[in-house]
Amino acid sequence: MAATLYTYEEVAKHNKVEDAWIVIDGKVYDITNFLDEHPGGEEIIFENAGGDATESFLDIGHSDDAMKILKGKYIGDMDPNSKPLSKKETQPTETVKKSEGSPAFAMVLSIICLI
């Protein structure tokens, strides 16, 4: 069975917290349900929603476990005839709100408690 092909225009529509896709090495991943689980924080992964995250993903260097998780989020391939969009065209349409369970919140709360 052939993989579903997506264009950059289709992927760019999925740049919301409730519907977030990314492209890595020509493969499309639905990361919607992974945003709040991402060990590096949801903000860092969400900033690439709707666009190509290959460079960001490869720059960080991910573990074998991360690669397995990514594989489970795979939904299809990029259409080889589709042309990449500019960063401005794929920019997420909203921001991720920091939750009380975020590591940053916990650190701030810890500092406040020490004062």
TORFIBA-947692 format. One record per residue: x, y, z of N, C-alpha, C, O in turn; residue in one letter. Coordinates in steps of 0.2 Angstrom, whole numbers, padded with zeros to 4 digits, always signed. Layout:
N
XYZXYZXYZXYZA/...
//
This chain:
115
+0004-0006+0000+0000+0000+0000+0004+0006+0000+0009+0007+0004M/+0003+0011-0004+0007+0017-0005+0005+0022+0001+0000+0022+0003A/+0010+0025+0003+0009+0030+0008+0005+0036+0005+0005+0038-0001A/+0001+0039+0010-0002+0045+0008+0002+0051+0007+0007+0052+0010T/+0001+0055+0001+0006+0060+0000+0002+0067+0002-0004+0068+0000L/+0006+0071+0005+0004+0078+0007+0008+0083+0003+0014+0082+0002Y/+0005+0089+0002+0008+0095+0000+0010+0099+0006+0007+0099+0011T/+0015+0104+0005+0017+0109+0010+0011+0113+0012+0010+0115+0018Y/+0006+0115+0007+0000+0119+0008-0004+0115+0013-0007+0118+0018E/-0005+0108+0012-0009+0104+0016-0006+0104+0023-0010+0105+0028E/+0000+0103+0024+0003+0102+0031+0003+0109+0034+0002+0109+0040V/+0003+0115+0031+0003+0121+0034-0004+0123+0037-0004+0127+0042A/-0009+0119+0035-0015+0120+0038-0016+0117+0045-0020+0119+0049K/-0011+0113+0047-0011+0110+0053-0006+0113+0058-0001+0110+0060H/-0007+0119+0060-0003+0123+0064-0006+0126+0070-0005+0131+0072N/-0010+0122+0073-0014+0124+0079-0013+0119+0084-0011+0113+0083K/-0014+0121+0091-0013+0116+0096-0017+0110+0096-0015+0104+0097V/-0023+0111+0093-0028+0105+0093-0027+0101+0086-0030+0096+0085E/-0022+0103+0082-0021+0100+0076-0014+0102+0073-0014+0107+0069D/-0009+0098+0075-0002+0100+0073+0002+0095+0070+0002+0089+0072A/+0004+0096+0064+0008+0092+0060+0015+0095+0059+0016+0101+0059W/+0020+0091+0058+0027+0093+0056+0029+0088+0050+0027+0083+0049I/+0034+0091+0047+0038+0087+0042+0045+0086+0044+0048+0091+0046V/+0047+0080+0044+0054+0078+0045+0057+0074+0040+0054+0068+0039I/+0062+0076+0036+0065+0072+0031+0060+0069+0026+0060+0063+0024D/+0055+0073+0024+0050+0072+0019+0045+0067+0021+0041+0065+0017G/+0044+0066+0028+0039+0062+0031+0035+0067+0035+0037+0071+0038K/+0028+0065+0035+0023+0070+0039+0021+0066+0045+0020+0060+0045V/+0021+0070+0050+0019+0067+0057+0014+0071+0060+0014+0077+0060Y/+0009+0068+0063+0004+0071+0067+0006+0071+0074+0006+0066+0078D/+0008+0077+0077+0011+0078+0083+0006+0081+0088+0008+0082+0094I/+0000+0081+0086-0005+0084+0091-0005+0081+0098-0005+0085+0102T/-0006+0075+0098-0006+0072+0105+0000+0071+0108+0001+0068+0114N/+0006+0074+0105+0012+0073+0108+0015+0080+0111+0020+0080+0115F/+0012+0085+0109+0014+0092+0112+0015+0092+0119+0021+0094+0121L/+0010+0090+0123+0011+0091+0130+0016+0085+0133+0017+0085+0139D/+0018+0080+0129+0022+0075+0132+0029+0076+0130+0034+0073+0133E/+0031+0081+0125+0037+0082+0123+0042+0084+0129+0041+0089+0132H/+0047+0080+0130+0052+0081+0135+0055+0088+0135+0057+0091+0140P/+0056+0091+0129+0059+0097+0128+0054+0103+0129+0056+0109+0129G/+0048+0101+0130+0043+0107+0131+0039+0107+0125+0041+0106+0119G/+0032+0108+0126+0028+0109+0120+0029+0115+0116+0028+0115+0110E/+0032+0120+0118+0033+0126+0115+0038+0125+0109+0037+0127+0103E/+0044+0121+0111+0049+0120+0106+0047+0116+0100+0049+0117+0094I/+0042+0111+0101+0040+0107+0096+0034+0111+0092+0034+0110+0086I/+0030+0115+0095+0025+0118+0092+0027+0123+0088+0023+0125+0083F/+0033+0127+0089+0035+0132+0084+0036+0130+0077+0037+0134+0073E/+0037+0123+0076+0038+0120+0070+0031+0117+0067+0031+0115+0061N/+0026+0118+0070+0019+0115+0068+0017+0118+0061+0018+0124+0060A/+0015+0114+0057+0013+0116+0050+0019+0117+0045+0018+0119+0039G/+0025+0115+0047+0031+0116+0043+0036+0111+0043+0035+0106+0046G/+0041+0112+0040+0047+0107+0040+0051+0108+0046+0054+0113+0047D/+0052+0103+0050+0055+0103+0057+0062+0099+0056+0065+0098+0061A/+0064+0097+0050+0070+0093+0049+0076+0096+0052+0079+0093+0056T/+0077+0102+0051+0084+0105+0053+0083+0106+0061+0088+0104+0064E/+0078+0108+0064+0077+0108+0071+0078+0101+0074+0081+0101+0080S/+0075+0097+0071+0075+0090+0074+0082+0087+0074+0084+0084+0079F/+0085+0088+0068+0092+0085+0068+0097+0088+0072+0102+0085+0074L/+0096+0095+0073+0101+0099+0077+0101+0097+0084+0106+0097+0087D/+0095+0095+0087+0095+0093+0094+0098+0086+0095+0101+0085+0100I/+0097+0081+0090+0100+0074+0092+0095+0071+0096+0095+0073+0102G/+0091+0066+0094+0086+0063+0098+0088+0055+0099+0092+0052+0095H/+0086+0053+0105+0087+0046+0107+0083+0041+0102+0079+0043+0098S/+0085+0035+0103+0082+0029+0100+0074+0029+0102+0070+0028+0098D/+0073+0030+0108+0066+0031+0110+0062+0036+0107+0056+0035+0105D/+0065+0042+0106+0062+0047+0102+0060+0045+0095+0055+0047+0093A/+0065+0042+0092+0064+0040+0085+0058+0035+0085+0054+0035+0080M/+0057+0030+0090+0052+0026+0090+0045+0030+0091+0040+0028+0088K/+0045+0035+0095+0039+0039+0096+0037+0042+0090+0031+0042+0088I/+0042+0045+0086+0041+0049+0080+0038+0044+0075+0033+0046+0071L/+0041+0038+0074+0038+0033+0070+0031+0032+0071+0027+0031+0066K/+0029+0032+0077+0022+0030+0078+0017+0036+0077+0011+0035+0077G/+0020+0042+0075+0016+0048+0073+0016+0049+0066+0013+0054+0063K/+0019+0045+0062+0019+0045+0055+0013+0044+0052+0009+0040+0053Y/+0011+0049+0047+0004+0048+0043+0005+0048+0036+0000+0047+0032I/+0011+0050+0033+0012+0050+0026+0018+0053+0024+0023+0055+0028G/+0019+0054+0017+0025+0057+0014+0024+0064+0011+0018+0065+0009D/+0029+0068+0010+0028+0074+0006+0028+0072-0001+0031+0068-0003M/+0023+0076-0004+0023+0075-0012+0029+0078-0015+0031+0084-0013D/+0033+0074-0018+0040+0076-0021+0039+0083-0025+0044+0086-0027P/+0033+0084-0028+0032+0089-0033+0030+0096-0029+0029+0101-0032N/+0029+0095-0022+0027+0101-0018+0033+0105-0016+0038+0102-0015S/+0032+0111-0016+0038+0116-0015+0037+0118-0008+0031+0120-0006K/+0042+0119-0004+0042+0121+0003+0039+0128+0003+0041+0132-0001P/+0036+0130+0009+0033+0137+0010+0038+0140+0014+0043+0137+0018L/+0038+0147+0014+0042+0151+0019+0040+0150+0026+0034+0148+0027S/+0044+0151+0031+0043+0151+0038+0037+0155+0040+0033+0153+0044K/+0036+0161+0037+0030+0165+0038+0024+0162+0036+0019+0162+0040K/+0024+0158+0031+0018+0155+0028+0016+0149+0032+0010+0147+0032E/+0020+0146+0036+0019+0140+0040+0019+0141+0048+0018+0137+0052T/+0020+0148+0050+0020+0150+0057+0013+0148+0060+0008+0149+0058Q/+0014+0144+0066+0008+0143+0070+0003+0149+0071+0006+0154+0072P/-0003+0147+0071-0008+0153+0072-0010+0155+0079-0013+0159+0080T/-0007+0151+0083-0008+0153+0090-0002+0151+0094+0003+0148+0091E/-0002+0152+0101+0004+0150+0105+0002+0145+0110-0004+0144+0111T/+0007+0141+0112+0005+0136+0117+0005+0139+0124+0010+0143+0125V/+0000+0138+0127+0000+0141+0134+0003+0137+0139+0003+0131+0139K/+0008+0140+0143+0011+0136+0148+0006+0133+0153+0002+0137+0156K/+0007+0127+0154+0002+0124+0159+0006+0124+0166+0012+0125+0167S/+0002+0123+0171+0005+0123+0178+0009+0117+0179+0013+0116+0184E/+0008+0112+0175+0013+0106+0175+0019+0106+0171+0023+0102+0171G/+0020+0112+0168+0026+0113+0164+0033+0113+0169+0032+0116+0174S/+0038+0111+0166+0045+0111+0170+0046+0119+0172+0049+0120+0177P/+0045+0123+0167+0047+0130+0168+0042+0133+0174+0045+0136+0179A/+0036+0131+0175+0032+0133+0180+0034+0130+0187+0034+0134+0192F/+0036+0124+0186+0039+0120+0192+0045+0124+0195+0046+0125+0201A/+0049+0126+0191+0056+0129+0193+0054+0136+0196+0057+0138+0201M/+0050+0140+0193+0048+0146+0195+0045+0146+0202+0046+0149+0207V/+0040+0141+0203+0037+0139+0209+0042+0138+0214+0041+0140+0220L/+0047+0134+0213+0052+0132+0217+0056+0138+0220+0058+0138+0226S/+0058+0142+0215+0062+0148+0217+0057+0153+0222+0060+0155+0227I/+0051+0153+0220+0047+0157+0224+0046+0155+0231+0046+0158+0236I/+0046+0148+0232+0045+0145+0238+0052+0146+0242+0051+0146+0249C/+0057+0147+0239+0064+0147+0243+0065+0155+0245+0069+0156+0250L/+0061+0159+0242+0062+0166+0244+0058+0168+0251+0059+0173+0253I/
//
